[in-house]
Amino acid sequence: MQGAAVGHVCYMNKVPFAIVRSISDDFKFNKAENYEEFKELAADRTVKALKKFIQMD
């Protein structure tokens, strides 16, 4: 929902934008104790994807 709010404001002000979201928990088991492990994995994968996206210019 936060992404939609950012998108709406950017659209209304004619500002280009992109929203990237990461999932930081284990969707298969959804255990709270896995949060620490998966937040690192989600952050690493997000950075990797953003680097590839930026290089596409």
mmCIF file of the N, C-alpha and C atoms, coordinates in Angstrom:
data_MODEL
# 
_entry.id   MODEL 
# 
loop_
_atom_site.group_PDB 
_atom_site.id 
_atom_site.type_symbol 
_atom_site.label_atom_id 
_atom_site.label_alt_id 
_atom_site.label_comp_id 
_atom_site.label_asym_id 
_atom_site.label_entity_id 
_atom_site.label_seq_id 
_atom_site.pdbx_PDB_ins_code 
_atom_site.Cartn_x 
_atom_site.Cartn_y 
_atom_site.Cartn_z 
_atom_site.occupancy 
_atom_site.B_iso_or_equiv 
_atom_site.pdbx_formal_charge 
_atom_site.auth_seq_id 
_atom_site.auth_comp_id 
_atom_site.auth_asym_id 
_atom_site.auth_atom_id 
_atom_site.pdbx_PDB_model_num 
ATOM 1   N N  . MET A 1 1  ? 0.817  -1.190  0.000   1.00 0.00 ? 1  MET A N  1 
ATOM 2   C CA . MET A 1 1  ? 0.000  0.000   0.000   1.00 0.00 ? 1  MET A CA 1 
ATOM 3   C C  . MET A 1 1  ? 0.861  1.255   0.000   1.00 0.00 ? 1  MET A C  1 
ATOM 4   N N  . GLN A 1 2  ? 2.017  1.192   0.660   1.00 0.00 ? 2  GLN A N  1 
ATOM 5   C CA . GLN A 1 2  ? 2.889  2.359   0.657   1.00 0.00 ? 2  GLN A CA 1 
ATOM 6   C C  . GLN A 1 2  ? 3.372  2.646   -0.757  1.00 0.00 ? 2  GLN A C  1 
ATOM 7   N N  . GLY A 1 3  ? 3.651  1.588   -1.514  1.00 0.00 ? 3  GLY A N  1 
ATOM 8   C CA . GLY A 1 3  ? 4.094  1.752   -2.891  1.00 0.00 ? 3  GLY A CA 1 
ATOM 9   C C  . GLY A 1 3  ? 3.039  2.435   -3.744  1.00 0.00 ? 3  GLY A C  1 
ATOM 10  N N  . ALA A 1 4  ? 1.791  2.108   -3.503  1.00 0.00 ? 4  ALA A N  1 
ATOM 11  C CA . ALA A 1 4  ? 0.705  2.738   -4.252  1.00 0.00 ? 4  ALA A CA 1 
ATOM 12  C C  . ALA A 1 4  ? 0.625  4.231   -3.936  1.00 0.00 ? 4  ALA A C  1 
ATOM 13  N N  . ALA A 1 5  ? 0.833  4.585   -2.693  1.00 0.00 ? 5  ALA A N  1 
ATOM 14  C CA . ALA A 1 5  ? 0.804  6.001   -2.306  1.00 0.00 ? 5  ALA A CA 1 
ATOM 15  C C  . ALA A 1 5  ? 1.946  6.760   -2.974  1.00 0.00 ? 5  ALA A C  1 
ATOM 16  N N  . VAL A 1 6  ? 3.128  6.182   -2.967  1.00 0.00 ? 6  VAL A N  1 
ATOM 17  C CA . VAL A 1 6  ? 4.277  6.817   -3.626  1.00 0.00 ? 6  VAL A CA 1 
ATOM 18  C C  . VAL A 1 6  ? 4.005  6.941   -5.115  1.00 0.00 ? 6  VAL A C  1 
ATOM 19  N N  . GLY A 1 7  ? 3.496  5.875   -5.708  1.00 0.00 ? 7  GLY A N  1 
ATOM 20  C CA . GLY A 1 7  ? 3.180  5.889   -7.130  1.00 0.00 ? 7  GLY A CA 1 
ATOM 21  C C  . GLY A 1 7  ? 2.168  6.949   -7.496  1.00 0.00 ? 7  GLY A C  1 
ATOM 22  N N  . HIS A 1 8  ? 1.153  7.111   -6.686  1.00 0.00 ? 8  HIS A N  1 
ATOM 23  C CA . HIS A 1 8  ? 0.116  8.108   -6.954  1.00 0.00 ? 8  HIS A CA 1 
ATOM 24  C C  . HIS A 1 8  ? 0.686  9.525   -6.899  1.00 0.00 ? 8  HIS A C  1 
ATOM 25  N N  . VAL A 1 9  ? 1.470  9.794   -5.867  1.00 0.00 ? 9  VAL A N  1 
ATOM 26  C CA . VAL A 1 9  ? 2.074  11.132  -5.740  1.00 0.00 ? 9  VAL A CA 1 
ATOM 27  C C  . VAL A 1 9  ? 3.000  11.398  -6.917  1.00 0.00 ? 9  VAL A C  1 
ATOM 28  N N  . CYS A 1 10 ? 3.803  10.416  -7.286  1.00 0.00 ? 10 CYS A N  1 
ATOM 29  C CA . CYS A 1 10 ? 4.704  10.599  -8.426  1.00 0.00 ? 10 CYS A CA 1 
ATOM 30  C C  . CYS A 1 10 ? 3.914  10.814  -9.712  1.00 0.00 ? 10 CYS A C  1 
ATOM 31  N N  . TYR A 1 11 ? 2.869  10.046  -9.909  1.00 0.00 ? 11 TYR A N  1 
ATOM 32  C CA . TYR A 1 11 ? 2.035  10.193  -11.100 1.00 0.00 ? 11 TYR A CA 1 
ATOM 33  C C  . TYR A 1 11 ? 1.413  11.583  -11.172 1.00 0.00 ? 11 TYR A C  1 
ATOM 34  N N  . MET A 1 12 ? 0.882  12.036  -10.065 1.00 0.00 ? 12 MET A N  1 
ATOM 35  C CA . MET A 1 12 ? 0.240  13.354  -10.036 1.00 0.00 ? 12 MET A CA 1 
ATOM 36  C C  . MET A 1 12 ? 1.242  14.485  -10.299 1.00 0.00 ? 12 MET A C  1 
ATOM 37  N N  . ASN A 1 13 ? 2.503  14.254  -9.935  1.00 0.00 ? 13 ASN A N  1 
ATOM 38  C CA . ASN A 1 13 ? 3.535  15.269  -10.126 1.00 0.00 ? 13 ASN A CA 1 
ATOM 39  C C  . ASN A 1 13 ? 4.420  14.986  -11.341 1.00 0.00 ? 13 ASN A C  1 
ATOM 40  N N  . LYS A 1 14 ? 4.006  14.002  -12.153 1.00 0.00 ? 14 LYS A N  1 
ATOM 41  C CA . LYS A 1 14 ? 4.729  13.636  -13.380 1.00 0.00 ? 14 LYS A CA 1 
ATOM 42  C C  . LYS A 1 14 ? 6.199  13.328  -13.118 1.00 0.00 ? 14 LYS A C  1 
ATOM 43  N N  . VAL A 1 15 ? 6.430  12.550  -12.069 1.00 0.00 ? 15 VAL A N  1 
ATOM 44  C CA . VAL A 1 15 ? 7.779  12.125  -11.701 1.00 0.00 ? 15 VAL A CA 1 
ATOM 45  C C  . VAL A 1 15 ? 7.885  10.619  -11.941 1.00 0.00 ? 15 VAL A C  1 
ATOM 46  N N  . PRO A 1 16 ? 8.863  10.182  -12.731 1.00 0.00 ? 16 PRO A N  1 
ATOM 47  C CA . PRO A 1 16 ? 9.026  8.737   -12.941 1.00 0.00 ? 16 PRO A CA 1 
ATOM 48  C C  . PRO A 1 16 ? 9.384  8.045   -11.613 1.00 0.00 ? 16 PRO A C  1 
ATOM 49  N N  . PHE A 1 17 ? 8.959  6.820   -11.470 1.00 0.00 ? 17 PHE A N  1 
ATOM 50  C CA . PHE A 1 17 ? 9.250  6.092   -10.236 1.00 0.00 ? 17 PHE A CA 1 
ATOM 51  C C  . PHE A 1 17 ? 9.229  4.593   -10.505 1.00 0.00 ? 17 PHE A C  1 
ATOM 52  N N  . ALA A 1 18 ? 9.808  3.868   -9.586  1.00 0.00 ? 18 ALA A N  1 
ATOM 53  C CA . ALA A 1 18 ? 9.748  2.403   -9.583  1.00 0.00 ? 18 ALA A CA 1 
ATOM 54  C C  . ALA A 1 18 ? 9.700  1.970   -8.125  1.00 0.00 ? 18 ALA A C  1 
ATOM 55  N N  . ILE A 1 19 ? 8.988  0.914   -7.875  1.00 0.00 ? 19 ILE A N  1 
ATOM 56  C CA . ILE A 1 19 ? 8.889  0.374   -6.524  1.00 0.00 ? 19 ILE A CA 1 
ATOM 57  C C  . ILE A 1 19 ? 9.484  -1.032  -6.542  1.00 0.00 ? 19 ILE A C  1 
ATOM 58  N N  . VAL A 1 20 ? 10.377 -1.299  -5.611  1.00 0.00 ? 20 VAL A N  1 
ATOM 59  C CA . VAL A 1 20 ? 10.970 -2.630  -5.470  1.00 0.00 ? 20 VAL A CA 1 
ATOM 60  C C  . VAL A 1 20 ? 10.631 -3.118  -4.075  1.00 0.00 ? 20 VAL A C  1 
ATOM 61  N N  . ARG A 1 21 ? 10.070 -4.312  -4.006  1.00 0.00 ? 21 ARG A N  1 
ATOM 62  C CA . ARG A 1 21 ? 9.713  -4.880  -2.707  1.00 0.00 ? 21 ARG A CA 1 
ATOM 63  C C  . ARG A 1 21 ? 10.417 -6.216  -2.547  1.00 0.00 ? 21 ARG A C  1 
ATOM 64  N N  . SER A 1 22 ? 10.801 -6.510  -1.347  1.00 0.00 ? 22 SER A N  1 
ATOM 65  C CA . SER A 1 22 ? 11.442 -7.791  -1.036  1.00 0.00 ? 22 SER A CA 1 
ATOM 66  C C  . SER A 1 22 ? 10.659 -8.494  0.050   1.00 0.00 ? 22 SER A C  1 
ATOM 67  N N  . ILE A 1 23 ? 10.626 -9.790  -0.032  1.00 0.00 ? 23 ILE A N  1 
ATOM 68  C CA . ILE A 1 23 ? 9.982  -10.601 1.001   1.00 0.00 ? 23 ILE A CA 1 
ATOM 69  C C  . ILE A 1 23 ? 11.086 -11.077 1.934   1.00 0.00 ? 23 ILE A C  1 
ATOM 70  N N  . SER A 1 24 ? 10.930 -10.820 3.215   1.00 0.00 ? 24 SER A N  1 
ATOM 71  C CA . SER A 1 24 ? 11.990 -11.144 4.163   1.00 0.00 ? 24 SER A CA 1 
ATOM 72  C C  . SER A 1 24 ? 11.644 -12.322 5.069   1.00 0.00 ? 24 SER A C  1 
ATOM 73  N N  . ASP A 1 25 ? 10.647 -13.100 4.693   1.00 0.00 ? 25 ASP A N  1 
ATOM 74  C CA . ASP A 1 25 ? 10.363 -14.286 5.496   1.00 0.00 ? 25 ASP A CA 1 
ATOM 75  C C  . ASP A 1 25 ? 10.259 -15.494 4.579   1.00 0.00 ? 25 ASP A C  1 
ATOM 76  N N  . ASP A 1 26 ? 10.251 -16.653 5.167   1.00 0.00 ? 26 ASP A N  1 
ATOM 77  C CA . ASP A 1 26 ? 10.204 -17.915 4.439   1.00 0.00 ? 26 ASP A CA 1 
ATOM 78  C C  . ASP A 1 26 ? 8.749  -18.240 4.136   1.00 0.00 ? 26 ASP A C  1 
ATOM 79  N N  . PHE A 1 27 ? 8.375  -18.123 2.872   1.00 0.00 ? 27 PHE A N  1 
ATOM 80  C CA . PHE A 1 27 ? 6.972  -18.330 2.519   1.00 0.00 ? 27 PHE A CA 1 
ATOM 81  C C  . PHE A 1 27 ? 6.517  -19.764 2.724   1.00 0.00 ? 27 PHE A C  1 
ATOM 82  N N  . LYS A 1 28 ? 7.445  -20.714 2.700   1.00 0.00 ? 28 LYS A N  1 
ATOM 83  C CA . LYS A 1 28 ? 7.062  -22.122 2.849   1.00 0.00 ? 28 LYS A CA 1 
ATOM 84  C C  . LYS A 1 28 ? 6.716  -22.454 4.304   1.00 0.00 ? 28 LYS A C  1 
ATOM 85  N N  . PHE A 1 29 ? 7.537  -21.984 5.212   1.00 0.00 ? 29 PHE A N  1 
ATOM 86  C CA . PHE A 1 29 ? 7.329  -22.327 6.618   1.00 0.00 ? 29 PHE A CA 1 
ATOM 87  C C  . PHE A 1 29 ? 6.825  -21.148 7.445   1.00 0.00 ? 29 PHE A C  1 
ATOM 88  N N  . ASN A 1 30 ? 7.115  -19.920 6.986   1.00 0.00 ? 30 ASN A N  1 
ATOM 89  C CA . ASN A 1 30 ? 6.631  -18.693 7.627   1.00 0.00 ? 30 ASN A CA 1 
ATOM 90  C C  . ASN A 1 30 ? 6.889  -18.672 9.129   1.00 0.00 ? 30 ASN A C  1 
ATOM 91  N N  . LYS A 1 31 ? 8.097  -19.004 9.514   1.00 0.00 ? 31 LYS A N  1 
ATOM 92  C CA . LYS A 1 31 ? 8.473  -19.011 10.928  1.00 0.00 ? 31 LYS A CA 1 
ATOM 93  C C  . LYS A 1 31 ? 9.132  -17.687 11.291  1.00 0.00 ? 31 LYS A C  1 
ATOM 94  N N  . ALA A 1 32 ? 8.699  -17.131 12.378  1.00 0.00 ? 32 ALA A N  1 
ATOM 95  C CA . ALA A 1 32 ? 9.248  -15.844 12.819  1.00 0.00 ? 32 ALA A CA 1 
ATOM 96  C C  . ALA A 1 32 ? 10.741 -15.931 13.092  1.00 0.00 ? 32 ALA A C  1 
ATOM 97  N N  . GLU A 1 33 ? 11.223 -17.081 13.558  1.00 0.00 ? 33 GLU A N  1 
ATOM 98  C CA . GLU A 1 33 ? 12.637 -17.206 13.891  1.00 0.00 ? 33 GLU A CA 1 
ATOM 99  C C  . GLU A 1 33 ? 13.532 -17.187 12.647  1.00 0.00 ? 33 GLU A C  1 
ATOM 100 N N  . ASN A 1 34 ? 12.957 -17.316 11.468  1.00 0.00 ? 34 ASN A N  1 
ATOM 101 C CA . ASN A 1 34 ? 13.733 -17.251 10.232  1.00 0.00 ? 34 ASN A CA 1 
ATOM 102 C C  . ASN A 1 34 ? 13.919 -15.822 9.739   1.00 0.00 ? 34 ASN A C  1 
ATOM 103 N N  . TYR A 1 35 ? 13.346 -14.853 10.381  1.00 0.00 ? 35 TYR A N  1 
ATOM 104 C CA . TYR A 1 35 ? 13.396 -13.476 9.916   1.00 0.00 ? 35 TYR A CA 1 
ATOM 105 C C  . TYR A 1 35 ? 14.830 -12.983 9.743   1.00 0.00 ? 35 TYR A C  1 
ATOM 106 N N  . GLU A 1 36 ? 15.676 -13.204 10.732  1.00 0.00 ? 36 GLU A N  1 
ATOM 107 C CA . GLU A 1 36 ? 17.062 -12.720 10.664  1.00 0.00 ? 36 GLU A CA 1 
ATOM 108 C C  . GLU A 1 36 ? 17.783 -13.294 9.456   1.00 0.00 ? 36 GLU A C  1 
ATOM 109 N N  . GLU A 1 37 ? 17.591 -14.567 9.199   1.00 0.00 ? 37 GLU A N  1 
ATOM 110 C CA . GLU A 1 37 ? 18.226 -15.217 8.054   1.00 0.00 ? 37 GLU A CA 1 
ATOM 111 C C  . GLU A 1 37 ? 17.690 -14.661 6.736   1.00 0.00 ? 37 GLU A C  1 
ATOM 112 N N  . PHE A 1 38 ? 16.408 -14.547 6.615   1.00 0.00 ? 38 PHE A N  1 
ATOM 113 C CA . PHE A 1 38 ? 15.802 -14.169 5.346   1.00 0.00 ? 38 PHE A CA 1 
ATOM 114 C C  . PHE A 1 38 ? 15.871 -12.673 5.057   1.00 0.00 ? 38 PHE A C  1 
ATOM 115 N N  . LYS A 1 39 ? 15.993 -11.835 6.088   1.00 0.00 ? 39 LYS A N  1 
ATOM 116 C CA . LYS A 1 39 ? 16.127 -10.405 5.808   1.00 0.00 ? 39 LYS A CA 1 
ATOM 117 C C  . LYS A 1 39 ? 17.449 -10.132 5.112   1.00 0.00 ? 39 LYS A C  1 
ATOM 118 N N  . GLU A 1 40 ? 18.496 -10.851 5.479   1.00 0.00 ? 40 GLU A N  1 
ATOM 119 C CA . GLU A 1 40 ? 19.795 -10.702 4.818   1.00 0.00 ? 40 GLU A CA 1 
ATOM 120 C C  . GLU A 1 40 ? 19.715 -11.180 3.370   1.00 0.00 ? 40 GLU A C  1 
ATOM 121 N N  . LEU A 1 41 ? 19.088 -12.308 3.159   1.00 0.00 ? 41 LEU A N  1 
ATOM 122 C CA . LEU A 1 41 ? 18.934 -12.865 1.816   1.00 0.00 ? 41 LEU A CA 1 
ATOM 123 C C  . LEU A 1 41 ? 18.100 -11.932 0.937   1.00 0.00 ? 41 LEU A C  1 
ATOM 124 N N  . ALA A 1 42 ? 17.015 -11.405 1.473   1.00 0.00 ? 42 ALA A N  1 
ATOM 125 C CA . ALA A 1 42 ? 16.171 -10.487 0.708   1.00 0.00 ? 42 ALA A CA 1 
ATOM 126 C C  . ALA A 1 42 ? 16.931 -9.215  0.357   1.00 0.00 ? 42 ALA A C  1 
ATOM 127 N N  . ALA A 1 43 ? 17.689 -8.685  1.293   1.00 0.00 ? 43 ALA A N  1 
ATOM 128 C CA . ALA A 1 43 ? 18.462 -7.468  1.033   1.00 0.00 ? 43 ALA A CA 1 
ATOM 129 C C  . ALA A 1 43 ? 19.523 -7.723  -0.035  1.00 0.00 ? 43 ALA A C  1 
ATOM 130 N N  . ASP A 1 44 ? 20.236 -8.830  0.066   1.00 0.00 ? 44 ASP A N  1 
ATOM 131 C CA . ASP A 1 44 ? 21.272 -9.157  -0.918  1.00 0.00 ? 44 ASP A CA 1 
ATOM 132 C C  . ASP A 1 44 ? 20.684 -9.322  -2.311  1.00 0.00 ? 44 ASP A C  1 
ATOM 133 N N  . ARG A 1 45 ? 19.573 -9.995  -2.414  1.00 0.00 ? 45 ARG A N  1 
ATOM 134 C CA . ARG A 1 45 ? 18.948 -10.204 -3.728  1.00 0.00 ? 45 ARG A CA 1 
ATOM 135 C C  . ARG A 1 45 ? 18.398 -8.905  -4.306  1.00 0.00 ? 45 ARG A C  1 
ATOM 136 N N  . THR A 1 46 ? 17.893 -8.036  -3.443  1.00 0.00 ? 46 THR A N  1 
ATOM 137 C CA . THR A 1 46 ? 17.385 -6.750  -3.914  1.00 0.00 ? 46 THR A CA 1 
ATOM 138 C C  . THR A 1 46 ? 18.508 -5.893  -4.471  1.00 0.00 ? 46 THR A C  1 
ATOM 139 N N  . VAL A 1 47 ? 19.624 -5.841  -3.774  1.00 0.00 ? 47 VAL A N  1 
ATOM 140 C CA . VAL A 1 47 ? 20.774 -5.070  -4.250  1.00 0.00 ? 47 VAL A CA 1 
ATOM 141 C C  . VAL A 1 47 ? 21.264 -5.626  -5.578  1.00 0.00 ? 47 VAL A C  1 
ATOM 142 N N  . LYS A 1 48 ? 21.333 -6.926  -5.690  1.00 0.00 ? 48 LYS A N  1 
ATOM 143 C CA . LYS A 1 48 ? 21.782 -7.559  -6.940  1.00 0.00 ? 48 LYS A CA 1 
ATOM 144 C C  . LYS A 1 48 ? 20.842 -7.200  -8.099  1.00 0.00 ? 48 LYS A C  1 
ATOM 145 N N  . ALA A 1 49 ? 19.551 -7.265  -7.871  1.00 0.00 ? 49 ALA A N  1 
ATOM 146 C CA . ALA A 1 49 ? 18.577 -6.933  -8.914  1.00 0.00 ? 49 ALA A CA 1 
ATOM 147 C C  . ALA A 1 49 ? 18.656 -5.454  -9.305  1.00 0.00 ? 49 ALA A C  1 
ATOM 148 N N  . LEU A 1 50 ? 18.805 -4.575  -8.310  1.00 0.00 ? 50 LEU A N  1 
ATOM 149 C CA . LEU A 1 50 ? 18.906 -3.141  -8.599  1.00 0.00 ? 50 LEU A CA 1 
ATOM 150 C C  . LEU A 1 50 ? 20.166 -2.804  -9.396  1.00 0.00 ? 50 LEU A C  1 
ATOM 151 N N  . LYS A 1 51 ? 21.271 -3.461  -9.072  1.00 0.00 ? 51 LYS A N  1 
ATOM 152 C CA . LYS A 1 51 ? 22.515 -3.240  -9.814  1.00 0.00 ? 51 LYS A CA 1 
ATOM 153 C C  . LYS A 1 51 ? 22.334 -3.627  -11.282 1.00 0.00 ? 51 LYS A C  1 
ATOM 154 N N  . LYS A 1 52 ? 21.678 -4.752  -11.525 1.00 0.00 ? 52 LYS A N  1 
ATOM 155 C CA . LYS A 1 52 ? 21.422 -5.174  -12.907 1.00 0.00 ? 52 LYS A CA 1 
ATOM 156 C C  . LYS A 1 52 ? 20.494 -4.192  -13.609 1.00 0.00 ? 52 LYS A C  1 
ATOM 157 N N  . PHE A 1 53 ? 19.483 -3.723  -12.915 1.00 0.00 ? 53 PHE A N  1 
ATOM 158 C CA . PHE A 1 53 ? 18.530 -2.778  -13.490 1.00 0.00 ? 53 PHE A CA 1 
ATOM 159 C C  . PHE A 1 53 ? 19.229 -1.467  -13.867 1.00 0.00 ? 53 PHE A C  1 
ATOM 160 N N  . ILE A 1 54 ? 20.069 -0.963  -12.982 1.00 0.00 ? 54 ILE A N  1 
ATOM 161 C CA . ILE A 1 54 ? 20.765 0.296   -13.233 1.00 0.00 ? 54 ILE A CA 1 
ATOM 162 C C  . ILE A 1 54 ? 21.716 0.171   -14.417 1.00 0.00 ? 54 ILE A C  1 
ATOM 163 N N  . GLN A 1 55 ? 22.337 -0.976  -14.595 1.00 0.00 ? 55 GLN A N  1 
ATOM 164 C CA . GLN A 1 55 ? 23.269 -1.203  -15.698 1.00 0.00 ? 55 GLN A CA 1 
ATOM 165 C C  . GLN A 1 55 ? 22.575 -1.272  -17.037 1.00 0.00 ? 55 GLN A C  1 
ATOM 166 N N  . MET A 1 56 ? 21.252 -1.404  -17.055 1.00 0.00 ? 56 MET A N  1 
ATOM 167 C CA . MET A 1 56 ? 20.503 -1.533  -18.319 1.00 0.00 ? 56 MET A CA 1 
ATOM 168 C C  . MET A 1 56 ? 20.375 -0.209  -19.045 1.00 0.00 ? 56 MET A C  1 
ATOM 169 N N  . ASP A 1 57 ? 20.765 0.897   -18.421 1.00 0.00 ? 57 ASP A N  1 
ATOM 170 C CA . ASP A 1 57 ? 20.626 2.208   -19.058 1.00 0.00 ? 57 ASP A CA 1 
ATOM 171 C C  . ASP A 1 57 ? 21.229 2.162   -20.420 1.00 0.00 ? 57 ASP A C  1 
# 
